[in-house]
């Protein structure tokens, strides 16, 4: 198949694929990679610059390869994968010790499919402002907000991935939402 998925493995669960990969089945890895590469790359690019995101993405998959024999299917594989991604991201934050930038092209919540040029321009300005505001969030708030927006994870799932409590995740989401709403309201008042 074009996406790297082996046809015989299409209906196989992620957990079973990872166990198969740990036992030496390279096709199982190809299928896992094809299934999750977009979400994981988006996770990194929405929080880091392009170069750092590419490095983290590669590091994540190298970690999956290196630690394949340690994997135990006690939780959904996607949680395991995003937990590894979270650890890579935190390592990158510690390494860079600077504010990370979200690329404007990565947030698709406001599209430019407006019927006329004026609306398209206004939507593009709103999208750019949202990208700017998300980039200004503290990293722990930005991460949980982006996980909520980009995945189907519950609050408990996000807590598991980030190593926070559910109440901590709820609090971070609430603060992030409040900051984004306030920032967008100030923007609307100016325009």
Beta strands, then each sheet from edge to edge (+ up, - down):
end
